[in-house]
Amino acid sequence: MPDAVAEVRKAVDRLYGHRVMRRRAAEVTSESALRGARASAALAGADWPLEEVRRRSDFSADAEARTVGAALRIAAEAGQLLSVWRHSPLQVLARLHLLAVGDADPAAGRPRRAGEASEELFPLELKPVEGVEADAVAGPPPVLPPAPDAEEVGARLDQLSRLLVARAEGQGVGTPALVVASVVHGELLALRPFGSHNGLIARAAQRIVLIAEGLDPKSICPAEVGLAELGTEAYRRALAGYLAGTPEGMAAWIAHCGRALRLGVRESTAVCEAMQRGMV
């Protein structure tokens, strides 16, 4: 795990040192948000080409379009919720869910109640992108346990919120940002607190933590892109390790999140290079 943390830190620092970041950081941030949203939607089952996402203006035609629209709305606002996140993470999670489903949904912005189910996390199986070495795996993908009941979800969300607020107040500062972001990401996937869009919300929460922790303050490292490149089978297996609760499983999950973040850094580095050559 220390190696994963160190490698991520070096990769992020190199990207922030790119000369394009001196003049066009806001453009890199916007492009990162777009690419991250596209990738997060792909992981949720709406795998659209980037140019299609860029071109479209109507995201209400069908289920895939609504998923892409939800990812875009979340990405557009996530970076603006930092001040609220520091003292009320649960309020931010509620806002993210409201952005995803719209205020016409009676369940918008509230966790599941007793007896309410949540959507599957991985409705679409993505293959790793050529040239990216996915984790060596064998056998069928692991079966993830069902989401906890509403009572347990409430208790664990409250505990997670208390830990994050305490950290914002200066407690537990020795824990690396990658570890904190990975735990928030994994815990929200484990709890599936809302009836829908839990994957989009968990990935957005990870991005907010990376901003809040100062590892990626300008939000230019789209880890969602890396998760999509590594594929949902590797994502599922890493999450199964987190859910197992063992030191080995936790280390594997954090390493997977770190690997995805480094791939996100590579994506934004390519964007910076294209801007430098005048191609963007």
C-alpha positions in Angstrom: 0.0 0.0 0.0 2.8 2.6 0.7 4.1 2.0 -2.8 0.6 2.7 -4.3 0.4 5.9 -2.3 3.9 7.1 -3.4 3.3 6.2 -7.0 0.1 8.2 -7.1 1.7 11.2 -5.4 4.5 11.3 -8.0 2.1 10.9 -10.9 -0.2 13.7 -9.7 2.7 16.0 -9.0 4.1 15.5 -12.5 0.8 16.4 -14.0 0.4 19.6 -11.8 3.9 20.6 -13.0 3.0 20.5 -16.7 3.5 23.9 -18.3 -0.1 23.9 -19.7 -1.4 24.0 -16.1 0.1 27.4 -15.6 -2.2 29.0 -18.2 -5.1 26.6 -18.9 -5.8 24.8 -15.7 -9.5 25.7 -15.8 -9.8 24.1 -19.2 -8.0 20.9 -18.0 -10.4 20.8 -15.1 -13.5 21.0 -17.4 -12.2 18.4 -19.7 -11.4 16.1 -16.8 -14.9 16.5 -15.5 -16.4 15.6 -18.9 -14.1 12.6 -19.4 -14.7 11.4 -15.8 -18.5 11.7 -16.2 -18.4 9.8 -19.5 -16.4 7.0 -17.9 -18.5 6.8 -14.7 -21.6 6.6 -16.9 -20.0 3.8 -18.9 -19.3 1.9 -15.6 -23.0 2.3 -14.9 -24.1 0.8 -18.2 -24.1 3.8 -20.6 -20.9 3.4 -22.6 -21.1 6.4 -25.0 -18.2 7.7 -27.1 -16.7 10.9 -25.7 -17.7 12.9 -28.8 -21.3 11.7 -28.5 -21.4 13.0 -24.9 -19.8 16.2 -26.0 -22.3 16.7 -28.9 -25.6 15.8 -27.2 -27.8 18.2 -25.4 -30.9 16.0 -24.7 -30.3 13.4 -22.0 -33.9 12.3 -21.4 -34.6 10.0 -24.4 -33.9 6.7 -22.8 -32.3 5.0 -19.8 -28.7 5.3 -21.1 -29.2 8.9 -21.9 -30.6 9.6 -18.5 -27.5 7.9 -16.9 -25.1 10.0 -19.0 -27.1 13.1 -18.0 -27.0 12.1 -14.4 -23.2 11.7 -14.5 -22.7 15.0 -16.2 -24.9 16.9 -13.7 -23.0 15.3 -10.8 -19.6 16.1 -12.3 -20.6 19.7 -13.0 -21.5 20.4 -9.4 -19.3 18.1 -7.4 -16.4 20.5 -7.2 -18.7 23.2 -5.9 -19.8 21.2 -2.8 -16.5 21.1 -1.1 -17.3 23.6 1.7 -20.5 21.6 2.5 -18.6 18.3 2.4 -16.2 19.5 5.1 -19.0 19.7 7.7 -21.9 17.6 6.3 -20.9 14.9 3.9 -24.3 13.3 4.1 -25.9 16.5 2.8 -23.6 16.4 -0.2 -24.5 12.7 -0.9 -28.1 13.6 -0.8 -27.5 16.5 -3.2 -25.6 14.2 -5.6 -28.5 11.8 -5.6 -31.0 14.6 -6.2 -28.9 15.7 -9.2 -28.8 12.2 -10.5 -32.6 11.4 -10.4 -34.2 14.9 -10.5 -36.6 16.4 -7.9 -39.6 14.7 -9.5 -38.5 11.4 -8.0 -40.1 11.0 -4.5 -37.0 9.1 -3.3 -34.6 11.9 -4.5 -32.0 12.7 -2.0 -32.9 10.2 0.7 -31.3 6.9 1.7 -33.2 3.7 1.2 -36.0 2.9 3.7 -36.7 -0.5 5.2 -37.7 -2.9 2.4 -36.4 -0.8 -0.4 -33.8 -2.4 -2.8 -31.0 -0.8 -4.7 -29.9 -1.2 -8.3 -27.1 -3.5 -9.3 -23.7 -1.8 -9.3 -22.4 -3.5 -12.4 -25.1 -3.8 -15.1 -22.5 -3.8 -17.9 -19.3 -5.8 -18.3 -16.6 -3.7 -19.9 -13.4 -5.2 -21.3 -10.1 -3.7 -20.4 -8.7 -1.3 -23.0 -6.0 -2.6 -25.2 -2.6 -1.8 -23.8 -3.7 -1.6 -20.2 -2.7 -4.6 -18.1 -5.7 -5.6 -16.0 -5.2 -7.5 -12.8 -4.5 -11.2 -13.4 -7.7 -13.0 -12.5 -9.0 -16.5 -12.7 -12.4 -18.1 -12.4 -15.8 -16.4 -12.6 -16.3 -12.9 -11.1 -17.0 -13.0 -7.4 -20.6 -12.7 -6.2 -21.0 -9.5 -4.2 -23.0 -9.7 -1.0 -26.4 -7.9 -1.0 -26.6 -4.4 0.2 -27.1 -4.0 4.0 -30.5 -3.2 5.3 -31.7 0.4 5.9 -30.9 0.4 9.6 -27.3 -0.7 9.0 -26.9 1.8 6.2 -28.0 4.6 8.4 -25.6 3.7 11.2 -22.6 3.2 8.9 -23.3 6.4 6.9 -23.4 8.3 10.2 -20.1 6.8 11.3 -18.5 7.6 8.0 -19.7 11.2 8.2 -18.3 11.6 11.7 -14.9 10.3 10.6 -14.8 12.7 7.6 -15.9 15.7 9.7 -13.3 14.9 12.3 -10.6 14.6 9.6 -11.7 18.0 8.2 -11.2 19.4 11.7 -7.6 18.1 11.8 -7.9 14.6 13.3 -6.4 11.6 11.6 -4.3 13.8 9.3 -1.6 11.1 8.9 -3.8 8.9 6.7 -2.9 9.4 3.0 -5.5 11.0 0.8 -5.6 8.0 -1.5 -6.5 5.8 1.4 -9.3 8.1 2.6 -10.7 8.5 -0.9 -10.6 4.7 -1.5 -12.4 4.0 1.8 -15.1 6.5 1.1 -15.5 5.1 -2.5 -15.6 1.4 -1.2 -17.9 2.1 1.7 -20.5 3.8 -0.5 -20.4 0.9 -3.0 -20.8 -1.5 -0.1 -23.7 0.3 1.5 -25.5 1.3 -1.8 -27.4 3.8 0.3 -29.8 5.0 -2.4 -32.2 3.1 -4.6 -30.2 4.1 -7.7 -27.1 5.7 -9.1 -24.9 4.5 -6.2 -21.9 3.9 -8.4 -22.0 7.4 -9.9 -22.3 8.9 -6.4 -19.5 6.8 -4.9 -17.1 7.7 -7.7 -18.1 11.4 -7.4 -17.5 11.2 -3.6 -14.0 9.8 -4.2 -13.3 12.8 -6.5 -14.6 15.3 -3.8 -12.3 13.6 -1.2 -9.3 13.9 -3.5 -10.0 17.6 -3.8 -10.7 18.1 -0.1 -7.5 16.2 0.9 -5.4 18.4 -1.4 -4.1 15.5 -3.6 -6.0 16.8 -6.6 -7.2 20.3 -5.6 -8.0 21.4 -9.2 -9.9 18.1 -9.9 -7.8 17.3 -13.0 -7.2 13.5 -12.4 -10.3 11.5 -13.6 -9.9 8.3 -11.7 -13.2 7.2 -13.3 -11.4 6.9 -16.6 -8.9 4.6 -15.1 -11.6 2.4 -13.5 -13.3 2.1 -16.9 -10.1 1.2 -18.6 -9.3 -1.5 -16.1 -12.8 -2.9 -16.6 -15.6 -3.9 -14.4 -14.4 -7.4 -13.7 -11.2 -6.0 -12.1 -13.4 -3.4 -10.3 -15.7 -6.0 -9.0 -12.9 -8.2 -7.8 -11.2 -5.3 -6.0 -14.4 -4.3 -4.4 -14.9 -7.9 -3.2 -11.6 -7.6 -1.4 -12.8 -4.5 0.3 -16.0 -6.1 1.3 -14.1 -9.1 2.8 -12.6 -6.7 5.4 -9.2 -8.4 5.4 -5.9 -6.4 5.3 -5.0 -8.1 2.0 -8.4 -7.2 0.5 -8.2 -3.6 1.7 -4.7 -3.3 0.3 -5.8 -4.7 -3.0 -8.7 -2.2 -3.2 -6.6 0.8 -2.4 -4.0 -0.4 -5.0 -6.8 -0.7 -7.6 -8.0 2.8 -6.8 -4.5 4.1 -7.1 -3.9 2.4 -10.4 -7.1 3.9 -11.7 -6.0 7.3 -10.5 -2.7 7.0 -12.3 -4.5 6.1 -15.5 -6.6 9.2 -15.0 -3.4 11.2 -14.6 -2.3 9.8 -17.9 -5.5 10.8 -19.6 -5.2 14.4 -18.4 -1.5 14.5 -19.3 -2.5 13.6 -22.9 -5.1 16.4 -22.8 -2.3 18.8 -21.7 0.0 17.6 -24.4 -2.8 18.1 -27.0 -3.4 21.7 -25.7 0.4 22.4 -25.9 0.5 21.3 -29.5 -2.5 23.5 -30.3 -4.8 20.6 -31.0 -7.4 21.5 -28.4 
